[in-house]
Amino acid sequence: MKAPAFQFYAADYLADEQVMLMSLEEEGAYIRLLAYCWREGSIPADEALLARLCKGATANVIRVVIECFQPDDNRPDRLVHPRLEEERAKQQVWRNKSSEGGRKSAEKRWGKKESQPNGSHPYNGGNKGGFNGGVTLHSSSSTSSTSSDKTPPTPAAELCVLAEGSKKNEGIAAGEELPSEGSLASASHTGGAAADVATHVEFRPDPEWAPQMRLVAEQMAEFWKLGTLQQQARFSLSRFCRTVFEAGNGEALQQQFTAYRFYKQENDERVHRWETWIGKETAAYQDGEWIKNDWVAMLEAARKNPRHGIQRTTGAGRPAAAGRVASLPASAYGRKKAA
């Protein structure tokens, strides 16, 4: 089943440099193609077909908008949008986690036949009267037949106190699976008999390259004008820098990024989107523009053979147009010299 919608981050959209440089007509075509790309998974790479999808947009409009998309790795005749692919992947991860969580919850709730005491029914919670404590928690709050011999649940505040021997209970880490009931590990989470079992927390200091990595990530966020409200984009840049630095390519990344900035500024060219420049995380960032081209060599070549420049000529210190006007004969003004 295709996802019917995706999250639209207004701050990210309005602050995007390519969007800011678009006209209203180009922006309307861009949003329309985003909707088609999300629904169909991709859009055709043919400019004529894109113009028809945009209700007869001009070729110039399509050429501007098409720069925001990139070719599909599996279908060269189709285009995809990098940000939409990230949103699609996040939705799929969320659906998988929800499905897995529901499955584990059902197994934990109904799959404990072996753990029930003798003479008890697996669906009545072990109570002779047929009272199902687990079900009534979800079905009704008016039932008064609760058991007084059951241990009350541990308050959440008790999970944050220091255990005996200055051993701190860190609580349940994010993403950690709860152990099965009856084990020593489960007792440590619920304040049972094994609550004095301390969880060993390993301290790992930051590597030597961590400060430089953070500096490069901040420079990239400033270069692409990512504000403090665009936390998702800034986090993606930080994750990209950490991955490259961990692979031992931090120095190469710094050189490439520095050369890229100077190359674009000195040649007055439009910069890539930051998503296109770093590439996809699923491809280990090996499909980004930062590694496709040798920007250091390109900058050196551009400086040796500049394509754009202003030619200045020496003169008498006055504008050329004024000099030409001053040298025109009187007949050029439709007047004759006085006798």
N, C-alpha and C positions, 0 to 999 in steps of 0.2 A: 504494500500500500504506500503510495507516495504521500509525503508530508504536504499538507495543504498550505502551510505558511512558514515563514522564517522570521526571526527577530530582526527588526530594522532599527539600527542604532542611529538616531537622528544626529547626535553630536559628531560621530565618526563620518557620517555622510556629508554634513555641511562643512566640516573642516578639511575634507579631502581636496588636495590641490587640483586634481584633474576635474572634479566637479565644479570647483570655484571658477575654473577657466572656461567652463561650458556656457553657451548661450541657453536661454530657456528652451528653445527648440531642441538643442542637443541633449539637454537634461531630460526632457520629456521622452525622447527616443531611448535614452539610456535606462530610465526607469522601466519602460515598456519591455526592453530586451532583458532586463533583470528578472522581470516576472516570467517571461517565456523560458529563460534559462533555468529558473527554479522549478517550474512545472514540468518541463521536458527533460531536464538534466543537462542540456546543452542547447546551443543555437547554431544554425548553419554558418559556415565561414564565407559563403557567397554573399557579396555586397548587394547584389540585386535582390536576393531573397530577403535579406535583412531590411532593405528599403520597403519591400512589400509588407513585412511584419510591422513596420513603423508607419504604415498608412501613407506610403509614398514619400518618405523622407528623401532629401537630396543626397547626392553622392558625398558631398563635403560633410554633411552631418554624420553619415554612416562611418566615414573615415575617422572622424574624431572619436566617436563612441566605441568603435571596434578596438581602439587601443587599450580599453579597459578590460578586454577579455584576452584569453590566451588559448592556443590550440589544445585540443584534447589529446592526451597521450595515446589513447586507444583508437581514436577516430580522427584522423588528420583533417577531415572535411567538416569537423564540428568545433565549436568554441565553448569554453567553460569560463566561469568567473572564479578566481581564487578565493575570495571571501565567502561566496556562496558554498563552495566546496567545504570550507572549514565549518560553516554553520550546519551543513548536511551531515558531516562527520560527527559533530557534537550531538546532534539530535539522535543519530544512530547509537552512539555510546549511551546516551540517556535511556533510550528504549531498551537496550540490552541490559543495563543495570536494573531497570524497573522490572523487567521480565525475570531476571535472575533473583532479585529480591523477593518477588512474589512466590517463586518456586521454593526458595529456601524457607520462607515464612510458612508455606503450606506443609512442607515436610516437617518443620519443627513443631507445628501445631497438631498434625494428625498422624505423624509417623512415629509415635512413641509407644507402640503396643507392648514392646518387650520391657519397657521401663515401668509399666503399671504394676502395682502390687497384686498378689493373688486374690481372686474373688472380685476384682474391680473391673468395670467395663471401660474400654478405652475412650468412650464418648461421654462419660459422666464424671471425669476428673477424679475417679477413685472414691466418690462419696456414695454411700449406700442409698441415699434418697434420690439418686439420679440427678443431683444438682451439678450443673456444668458451669463452674466458675469462670473458665476461659471464655465461654460463649456469651455469658450474661454481661461481661464487661463491654461487649459490643452491641448487645441487643436491647438491654433495658437497664435503667438505673434505679428502678423502683423495687427490685428484688431484695428482700431482707434476709434471706436464708444464707448468710455468709458463715464460714467456719471460723471459730475463735481460736482454734489450735494452730492455724497457719501462721508462719512467720511473716510479719508485715514487710513490705518492700523497703529496701534501704533508701533513705532520703538522698536526693542528689547532692546535698551539701556534704554528706559523709565521704563522697568520692574525692573531695578536694582537701581533706585534712591529712596531716602527716601521720604516717603509721609509726609503730614502735621502732625505735632505733633510727629515727630521722630518715626513714625510707618514705619517699613521697609517692603517693598513688597518682600517676599521671592520667588516670581515666582511660577511656577507650579512644584510641587514635583514629583519625579519619580514614575510612576505608577498611578498618580492621573488622574481621568477622568474629562474632561472638562464639566462644567455645561451647561445646555441648554441656548440658546440665549434668551435675553430678561429678564433674572432673575437678581437679585441684585448680586448674586455670580458671574455670568458671567461678569458683569460690572467691578467687582474688578479685573478680569484677563485681561480685554481688555482696562482698563484705561477709562471707561465710567463714568456715574454719580455716581456710588457707589464705586469709586476707593479709597475713604477714609475709607472703611471698612477694618480693620486690621485683619489678620488671627492670632489667638491665637496659639502660639508655646509653648508647655509644655516642660520645662527643667527637664530631669530626670538624676540625678547623677549616676555614676557607683556604683554598689553594692560593699559591703566590700570585696567580694571574687574575684572581677575583676582582681586585680594585680596578685593574686596567679594563677588564671585561665590562664592569659597570660603567666606566667612563665612556667606552665605545658605544654601549647601548644608549646612554643618555645623549651622546652626540647625534646618533641616528634619529632618536625621537625629536630632537631639536631641528635636525635637517628636514625631516618630513612634517614638521609642525604638528606634532602629536601633543595635545594638551593634557593636563592632569586628569581631565574627565574621560580620556580615551585609554582607560586602564587596560582593556583587553589588547589593544594594539601595542601598547608599551610592554606588556607582559610577553607578547609574542616576539618582539624584538629582543628582549632580555633572554628569552629561552633560546632564540637563534644564536645569539652571541655566546651563551654558555656552551651550547653544543659544539660550536666551532672551536672555542678555546679548549674544551676538554679533549678534542681530537688533535690538539697540538698545532692548529692552524690560526692561532690568534694573531700572530705578527702579520701573516699574509692577509688576513681580513682587514687589519688596520691600514695596510698599504693600499689594498684595493679600494676601501671606502674613501680614503683621503684622495687618491687619484681620481676616483669617480666624481667627487664633489668639484674638484678643480676643472676636470674635463667638461662637465656640464656647464659650469659657470663661464669658463673662457670661450666655449664654443656656442654659448647662448642656445642650448638645446633643452627640450623638455625632459624632466627627470622621470624615471619609472615610478610606478606605485611601489610603496615599500613592500607589499606582499610579493610583487613580481621580482623585486630585487633580491629578497632573501630566499625565495623558493618555498616549496612545501616541506613541512615537517615529516610527512610520510615518506618523502624521497630523501630524507636526511639532508635537506637543503642543497642537494647537488644539482637541482634544476633551476637555481636562481641566477639572476644576471650578475651577481657578485662573483660567480665562478665561471660563467660561460665565456666572459671576455677578459683579456688581460688589460685592465684599465691603466695600469702603470705604463705599459708599453704604448697604449693608445694615447695617453697624455703626452708622452715624450715625442711621439710622431706628430701630434697636432701642434705642439710648440715649435717643432722644426719646420713644418709646412702649414702655417695657419690658413684656414679656409675663410675666416672672417676677420676683417681688419679695416681700419680707417686710414685712407691715404691722405697724408697732409702735404701740402705744397707751400713753399715759401712765397711770400708776396710783399706788397708794400704796406701791409698792415690794415687794409680795408677790405670789406667783402667784395668778392668777385662780381656779384650782380651790380653793386654800386659803381664799380669801375667800368663795367660795360655800358651802363646808362650814361655815365659822364662822358663817354667817348662817342656817343651817338651824334650825328650831324643835326643841325637845326631843322632840316627838311623832314626828319623823322617825326617831328611833332606837328607837322602840318603848318608850319609857320615859315615865313621868309625873313631873311635878314633885312634890317632897316637900311635904307639907302644912305 
